[in-house]
Amino acid sequence: MLAKLSAFALAGIDAVPVEVEVDVAAGLPKTVLVGLPELAVRESVHRIERALVNLGYHRPTGRVVINLAPADLRKDAGAFDLPIALGLLVATGQVRPDQLADWAAAGELALDGAVRPVKGALSIALAARDRGLKRLLVPRENAREAAVVGEVEVFAADTLADAVGLVTGRVAVDPVAYRPEDEAARLNRYDVDFAEVRGQEFAKRAMVLAAAGGHNLLMIGSPGGGKSMLSKRLPTILPPLTPAESLETTRVYSAVGRLPPGEALLSVRPFRSPHHTISDAGMVGGGTVPQPGEISLAHRGVLFLDELPEFSRRSLEVLRQPLEEGSVTISRASGSTTFPADFILVAAMNPCPCGFLGDAKRACKCSPVAVERYMGRLSGPLLDRIDLHVEVPAVPFEELTAAADGTSSAAMRDRVLAARGRQRDRFGGDGRLLNGRMTGRLVRRHCALDAAAEGALRAAMEGLGLSARAHDRILRVARTAADLAGADRVEAGHVAEAVGYRTLDRKLWMR
């Protein structure tokens, strides 16, 4: 008897429809699994057979052929256990075929029949909706995540017996309900605040500029100046995470199995801080079956790279395409996979190997050659994609012990929202195009300078020896400074402020 059931395979962060076909016929006992299954799927046959027996169901005694179509798509996860088991029950006459007509299923089985969670439940639910399926059966741990997709009824199963009871109608339960108000209560609530940061007003202003215009930021300073503390608070002043952005980011975390327990959607903007020993595949994603990397986990949030020169040259150079395009494409012999990677890059570094070059209280022990070699680890093309270079000096004792709090994240976020509103009016669309992403054509159109501003820019370019590549970067930052000030045109003061954020171009670390 032939049985068919809908299932899904993950391809990157997307779910691709797979039809599970199970045929049981007379003959010598043998089970054949075809359809390009990887090892985890091939091993599922043994798990499923023992789960059926241990729950009291009849095990097929003849020749069993299980086909996972399409045949040219790799299947590499345990999510096929549950649909294969249900297909075997239909093929052996223990469940009627019509009872599985509108169902899709995903889940891994334990030997005792328990249903274990799987990766990518949100993408599976989205694919089930797009395919017109009405009901989806998933492990209980994945149920709230899948229920976010409202057009599909999601049912949770703890065991294979529960799943059989649900599809046959012997167990009557309501579909899992998604309550947006529960997620809204946690949305955009952060445990840190800029009010906790003492001093560093210049760096805080740079953070506001970065958040308002989507500019990448590099902080340079001696150890203990607060670079990491500042970076961790940047998500708190970004615009509130919208439901659509939360859905985008949650799909990435769901596909790699990193969604926080109990959360149906990510409630705050991601902040990722990989160690400098990370590989290029860990940074951008990769593997035989491509998986998202750190830059995709930072989608719609912040990627923080501490001790920037300590990262391998290859791990840094692979950032160049994502920083320009907001996505990364990974190509393999079997095809290409594109992952989202729209993030703000925040990097931190010492001014020299020992960290104390330019420090007023501690002497630097590095030779000029060592400093030059240290700075030379950063390539020009990478620095060309960082708009803001900021010095972060040590905080004076008086500011550290001040009774008053610093500027709060809420106050800083209000300024960011006002500036982003001006950009949305200027560029149109959904507000995703920001000053930091302007092309050269848009820079010329929206950053026209009056005589005074042009004179200030000319003086900076010639007097400070700034590179040609810094020209457009200065104009982008100046445009954001004007938006924060509510100005329609870029003025000389905005240009002067933008020039102040070109520390590396001016070689201030060599003073």
Phi, psi and omega in degrees: 000139182258133177234148180227144179209145180276138175216183183215145175244145178276131172236096190074239176254004179261150176257131182250132180299137176228133176260122178269118179247127180235125180236125178244125182224166178291151180145185178295140181299118178197140178243126181241127179246120182233168180112031179060050177280139172278179187301318182299328180280321179298323180289345184297334181303317182289320178298316184294316181299316180290325178296319178298314181294315184292340177263001175090010177273160180282133177271138178302138182251352181256209180273126183244127174241124179246121181243132176250104184258144008283152188287340184264008179256125179294137175242119191224030181221162180281004183293350181274353183302309185295312178296326178294318180298317178295322177297322177296322179294324176291315183295335179262009175079012181271344175223139180285143180300321183294340181286346179250012189301314185254017185260149164233155184216153175207136179167150176259142183255140168271169182295334179271006178093359177293145180261120183261153183293159181231168177272150171078026182298325179294315178296324178296317179295321177297318179293323177297319177298314182296334181272356178085013178284146186263330187226140182230131181251122184223164173299152184300324181296337181261358192293313182295323178298313180290330183291350175303327179279101192290338185281357181240132175280121183254128179242140183258140179232134174269329181220168175298325178297320176299317181298317179295318179298324180290312185288333179272347180087002179286338176246119182256108176225156177279151175298156180294131183264136173260125182249101181303329182294331177293320178288323181298329180294333180260348188295132174060034174253119183247153181269354181236163183207146178295341178299338180280349183269121179270135178068208177056043181295325179296317179292323178296320177298320177297324177296319178297317178298316181298316181291322184289320185253001182068035182271143173281151192224137174235125179254135183236125180180166181292159178301142177089006181279347178106018183297314179294320180298318177296315184298318182296340183263356180300318178302335184288344179250002173287157178306149180306143179292120180279160177304322180294318178294321178298320179295317179302311184289322180299324179302321180294311181294324178295320183294333180255006177071032182245017178290129181303141181302136176084356181256129176278326178223151173297135186259344179227161179293139182294148170228113182246135182224077182290152178287155185289353176274004183297146177276168179294327177291323176293331181284308186258347184107162180161202184107166178303314168255105190306133177239150178297148177255194184298325183291331177281327175292339177269006182306131182067015179221222187233134171252116183252122178246100178276149184054057188308314182295346180279345176290149178294150182302320182293321180296330180277321184293332180289353177281346190296314179295312179299323180296330179275320192253345181075014177203166178225136179248125180248122184254135175228172181300329182277351180145185182244146178231133180248129178245145176290146180203058179260101186218167171261125178273125173239123181237154179224147180204159172277159179284347181200173182302321180279339175095000188243017176295125180085358179287134184286339187248338183236136185277141176277136181253009184270142175281158177305324179295319180294321179295317181296320179294321180297312180290333181290352177290343180262124183280153177301315179302325178289313179298332179296340181263007178247115187280327190243120174248119189234132172277134179238091182283172176296146181276128178299152182302321182300322180285326179296325184261008181296142182285326184284143175288159174283183178298133184282159177297324181298316179294319179293321180294327177300319178293321179297316181297320179296318180293320179292328176297320177295322178292322178297320177294325183286312187266343183073194178074209185261012177087007182277337176279120183240170182302322181293346180252009181295138172283172178300323179296318179291327177298315181294328182283320190253359181239038178297137184250144170279180186299317182294317180293321178295322177296321178295320179292319179298316180298321179292316182297318184274317185286325182262357178068036181289149181284162179295328181291340179284344186301304182292327178298318179298317181294323178296315180293321178297323178296321177292320177300321178294320178296321178294330179273355181075022182267143179280330182244155175280122183253173184300322180295324178292321177295317181298320178295318180296322178297327180295345179259025177246053185305312184293325178295326182271358177056044180291338181289349182265006185292000000 
